[in-house]
Amino acid sequence: MVWSYVGAATEAVLQAGAIQRSRFGGEFKVFHKGVIDLVTEVDRACEDAILEIVRSRFPGHDIVTEETALALTGSPHRWFIDPLDGTTNFAHGYPFFCSSVGLAVDGEMVASAVYDPVKEELFTAERGGGAYLNGRRLQVSSSSELVQSLLVTGFPYDLHDDLAGPLALFNRFMAHARAIRRDGAAALDLCYLAAGRVDGFWEVRLQPWDVMAGALVVEEAGGRVTRFDASPIGFFADEVLATNGGLHPAMLRVLQGVREERAAVP
C-alpha cells in the first residue's frame, strides 16, 4: 500500500511544480502573513491542486497544510503539505523552492515526495524502501568532522524579534564548520542532505509541513533527524537537527553548549 501513497505524493508535487514553473518570473499577487512572511496566489493554486489529488484518492485521511486550517478527524493517516516551500525566494525570482508532500500512518512518516521544478529534481522516500532522486538511490555523506563539513540552515520569520538566538547558533557553527549555506527552503535543504550535497542542517521554529516529508528522505538515505536534545521530533518542528549521522554528536554538542551559555546569561 505504501507505494500508492508515494505515487499520490509524487503526482501531487509534480502537479504543483508545473504550476510553479509556469508562473515563475511572471506576474502574480503577493500577500503578507507577517512583516516578512509572504504568501502568493501561486501558493494557493498549488495547495488547491495538491488537495484535490489527496482528497480524491484518500477522502478519509487527515491533512495538515500551510495555507488552510483543516479540521482533523483523528484518522491514523495524516498528510503534511507545503504547496510552495520557499515562497520568499519564488516571489523574488530566486530559483530555490519546491513543493513537499508526506504521509504519516499511526504517528510514523511512511511516504514522501519533494519536487524542485527549476532543476526538475524529484526526491521520494518510502519507509523501509529507501530514498531516491529521479529514481537514483540516495545516500548521505560520510563526513564525520565539522571542520570538513558543509552545513545548511534557515532563519525564522520572527527573526527581527529575536536576533540573538539564531545568530548565536549560526556564529558558533561558523566557527566549527567549513562553510554554511542559507537558501530558504527547509524541505530542499533536507533533500540536499539526503543527497550528500550538504552534511548537516539545523533550524528553529519551523512548521510540520516544512519538515516531515524531507525528514523521511533524510532517514531513508541513512541520516538522522532529532530535536536539539537528541529526542524524536514527533510531529513538531520547533527545533530540528538533521545530519548524515556521523556529525550528529558533534552538532549536538555545539547546540547544547550555546543553550547552556544563553541560559547562564542573567
C-alpha positions as CSV (number, residue, x, y, z in Angstrom):
1,M,0.0,0.0,0.0
2,V,2.9,2.4,0.7
3,W,3.8,2.5,-3.0
4,S,0.4,4.0,-3.7
5,Y,1.0,6.7,-1.1
6,V,4.3,7.6,-2.7
7,G,2.6,7.6,-6.1
8,A,0.0,10.1,-4.9
9,A,2.5,12.3,-3.2
10,T,4.6,12.3,-6.4
11,E,1.7,13.1,-8.6
12,A,0.7,16.0,-6.2
13,V,4.2,17.6,-6.1
14,L,4.6,17.3,-9.9
15,Q,1.3,19.0,-10.4
16,A,2.2,21.8,-8.0
17,G,5.7,22.0,-9.6
18,A,4.1,22.5,-13.1
19,I,2.1,25.4,-11.7
20,Q,5.2,26.9,-10.1
21,R,7.2,26.6,-13.3
22,S,4.5,28.2,-15.4
23,R,4.2,31.2,-13.1
24,F,7.9,31.7,-12.1
25,G,9.2,35.0,-13.2
26,G,5.8,36.3,-14.2
27,E,3.2,38.5,-12.5
28,F,1.2,37.3,-9.5
29,K,-0.4,38.7,-6.4
30,V,1.6,38.7,-3.2
31,F,0.1,38.9,0.3
32,H,1.6,39.4,3.7
33,K,1.0,36.9,6.6
34,G,3.5,38.9,8.7
35,V,6.1,41.6,8.3
36,I,8.4,39.4,6.2
37,D,6.3,36.3,5.8
38,L,4.7,36.1,2.4
39,V,2.1,34.1,0.6
40,T,1.3,34.3,-3.1
41,E,-1.7,33.3,-5.3
42,V,0.7,30.6,-6.6
43,D,0.9,29.1,-3.1
44,R,-2.8,28.8,-3.0
45,A,-3.2,27.4,-6.5
46,C,-0.6,24.8,-5.7
47,E,-2.4,23.9,-2.5
48,D,-5.7,23.5,-4.3
49,A,-4.1,21.2,-6.8
50,I,-2.5,19.0,-4.2
51,L,-5.6,18.9,-2.0
52,E,-7.7,17.8,-5.0
53,I,-5.4,14.8,-5.6
54,V,-5.1,13.7,-2.0
55,R,-8.8,14.1,-1.2
56,S,-9.9,12.3,-4.3
57,R,-7.6,9.3,-3.5
58,F,-7.9,9.2,0.3
59,P,-11.1,11.0,1.4
60,G,-10.9,9.8,5.0
61,H,-7.4,11.0,5.7
62,D,-6.5,14.0,7.8
63,I,-4.5,16.8,6.2
64,V,-2.2,19.4,7.6
65,T,-1.3,22.1,5.1
66,E,0.3,25.5,5.3
67,E,-2.3,27.9,3.8
68,T,-5.6,26.4,5.0
69,A,-6.5,25.2,8.6
70,L,-8.4,22.0,8.1
71,A,-10.3,20.2,10.8
72,L,-8.6,16.9,12.0
73,T,-10.9,13.8,12.4
74,G,-8.4,11.6,14.3
75,S,-7.6,9.5,11.3
76,P,-4.4,7.4,11.7
77,H,-3.4,8.8,8.3
78,R,-2.2,12.4,8.3
79,W,-0.8,14.2,5.2
80,F,1.7,17.1,5.6
81,I,1.6,19.5,2.7
82,D,3.8,22.5,1.9
83,P,2.5,23.6,-1.5
84,L,5.3,26.1,-2.1
85,D,8.3,25.9,0.2
86,G,10.5,28.9,-0.4
87,T,7.7,31.4,-1.1
88,T,10.0,34.4,-0.5
89,N,12.5,33.0,-3.0
90,F,9.7,32.4,-5.5
91,A,8.4,35.9,-5.1
92,H,11.8,37.5,-5.6
93,G,12.7,35.3,-8.6
94,Y,15.3,33.4,-6.7
95,P,15.3,29.8,-8.1
96,F,15.3,27.7,-4.9
97,F,11.8,26.5,-4.0
98,C,9.8,23.3,-4.1
99,S,6.6,21.5,-3.2
100,S,6.5,19.0,-0.4
101,V,4.0,16.2,0.5
102,G,4.4,13.5,3.1
103,L,2.1,11.0,4.8
104,A,2.3,9.6,8.4
105,V,0.4,6.5,9.4
106,D,-0.1,5.8,13.1
107,G,2.4,8.5,14.0
108,E,5.2,7.5,11.7
109,M,6.1,9.0,8.4
110,V,5.8,6.4,5.7
111,A,5.9,8.2,2.3
112,S,7.0,11.5,0.9
113,A,7.8,13.4,-2.2
114,V,9.6,16.8,-2.7
115,Y,9.9,18.4,-6.1
116,D,12.2,21.2,-7.4
117,P,10.6,22.3,-10.7
118,V,13.6,24.5,-11.6
119,K,16.1,21.7,-11.6
120,E,13.4,19.1,-12.3
121,E,14.6,17.1,-9.3
122,L,12.1,14.7,-7.7
123,F,13.0,13.3,-4.3
124,T,10.9,10.4,-3.0
125,A,11.1,8.2,0.1
126,E,9.2,5.1,1.4
127,R,9.6,3.9,4.9
128,G,12.0,0.9,4.7
129,G,12.3,1.3,1.0
130,G,15.0,3.9,0.7
131,A,15.2,7.5,-0.7
132,Y,15.6,8.4,-4.4
133,L,16.4,11.3,-6.6
134,N,14.8,10.9,-10.1
135,G,14.9,7.1,-9.5
136,R,18.5,7.1,-8.2
137,R,19.1,5.7,-4.7
138,L,20.3,8.3,-2.3
139,Q,23.0,8.0,0.4
140,V,24.1,10.7,2.9
141,S,27.7,11.8,3.0
142,S,30.4,10.1,5.1
143,S,31.8,13.3,6.7
144,S,32.4,13.0,10.4
145,E,34.3,16.2,11.3
146,L,32.6,19.6,11.4
147,V,35.7,21.4,10.0
148,Q,35.3,19.3,6.8
149,S,31.6,19.8,6.5
150,L,29.2,22.0,4.7
151,L,26.2,22.9,6.8
152,V,22.8,24.5,5.9
153,T,20.3,26.3,8.0
154,G,17.5,28.8,7.9
155,F,16.1,31.7,10.0
156,P,12.6,32.0,11.4
157,Y,10.1,34.6,10.2
158,D,10.2,36.3,13.6
159,L,14.0,36.8,13.3
160,H,13.6,40.6,13.7
161,D,12.1,40.0,17.2
162,D,14.9,37.7,18.3
163,L,18.2,38.1,16.5
164,A,20.4,36.8,19.4
165,G,19.3,33.2,19.5
166,P,19.5,32.2,15.8
167,L,22.7,34.3,15.3
168,A,24.3,32.7,18.3
169,L,23.9,29.2,16.7
170,F,25.0,30.5,13.3
171,N,28.1,32.1,14.7
172,R,29.1,29.1,16.7
173,F,28.7,26.6,13.8
174,M,30.5,29.0,11.5
175,A,33.5,28.8,13.9
176,H,33.5,25.0,13.6
177,A,32.3,24.1,10.1
178,R,34.0,24.5,6.7
179,A,31.0,26.7,5.5
180,I,27.3,27.3,6.0
181,R,24.6,28.0,3.4
182,R,21.2,29.6,3.9
183,D,18.9,29.1,0.8
184,G,15.4,29.5,2.3
185,A,13.5,26.2,1.7
186,A,13.8,23.7,4.5
187,A,12.4,20.7,2.5
188,L,15.0,21.1,-0.2
189,D,17.7,21.6,2.5
190,L,16.8,18.3,3.9
191,C,16.8,16.6,0.5
192,Y,20.2,18.1,-0.3
193,L,21.4,16.5,3.0
194,A,20.0,13.1,1.9
195,A,21.8,13.5,-1.5
196,G,25.1,14.1,0.2
197,R,25.4,17.7,-1.1
198,V,25.5,19.0,2.5
199,D,26.4,17.3,5.7
200,G,24.2,18.8,8.4
201,F,21.1,21.0,8.9
202,W,19.6,22.8,11.9
203,E,16.8,25.3,12.3
204,V,14.3,26.5,14.9
205,R,10.7,27.5,14.8
206,L,9.7,25.5,11.6
207,Q,6.3,24.1,11.0
208,P,5.5,20.4,10.5
209,W,4.7,20.9,6.8
210,D,8.2,22.3,6.4
211,V,9.9,19.2,7.7
212,M,8.0,15.9,7.7
213,A,8.5,14.9,4.0
214,G,12.1,15.9,3.9
215,A,12.9,14.2,7.2
216,L,11.8,10.9,5.8
217,V,14.0,11.4,2.8
218,V,17.0,12.0,5.1
219,E,16.3,9.0,7.3
220,E,15.8,6.7,4.3
221,A,19.1,7.9,2.9
222,G,20.9,6.8,6.1
223,G,20.8,10.1,8.0
224,R,19.4,11.1,11.4
225,V,16.8,13.6,12.4
226,T,16.1,14.8,16.0
227,R,15.4,17.7,18.3
228,F,18.4,19.6,19.7
229,D,18.4,17.3,22.8
230,A,18.5,14.2,20.6
231,S,14.9,13.3,21.2
232,P,12.5,12.5,18.3
233,I,10.9,15.4,16.5
234,G,7.5,13.8,16.5
235,F,5.0,16.0,14.6
236,F,6.7,19.1,15.9
237,A,9.3,21.2,14.2
238,D,10.2,23.9,16.8
239,E,13.8,22.7,16.6
240,V,15.3,20.3,14.1
241,L,18.7,18.8,13.7
242,A,19.4,16.6,10.7
243,T,22.7,15.1,9.8
244,N,24.4,12.3,7.9
245,G,24.6,10.5,11.3
246,G,28.4,10.8,11.8
247,L,28.1,14.5,12.5
248,H,25.2,14.2,14.9
249,P,27.2,14.0,18.2
250,A,29.4,17.0,17.3
251,M,26.4,19.2,16.2
252,L,24.5,18.2,19.4
253,R,27.5,19.3,21.5
254,V,27.5,22.7,19.8
255,L,23.8,23.2,20.2
256,Q,23.9,22.2,23.9
257,G,26.9,24.5,24.5
258,V,25.1,27.5,23.0
259,R,21.9,26.7,25.0
260,E,23.9,26.4,28.3
261,E,25.7,29.7,27.6
262,R,22.4,31.6,26.9
263,A,20.8,30.1,30.0
264,A,23.6,31.3,32.1
265,V,23.2,34.9,31.0
266,P,21.2,36.9,33.6
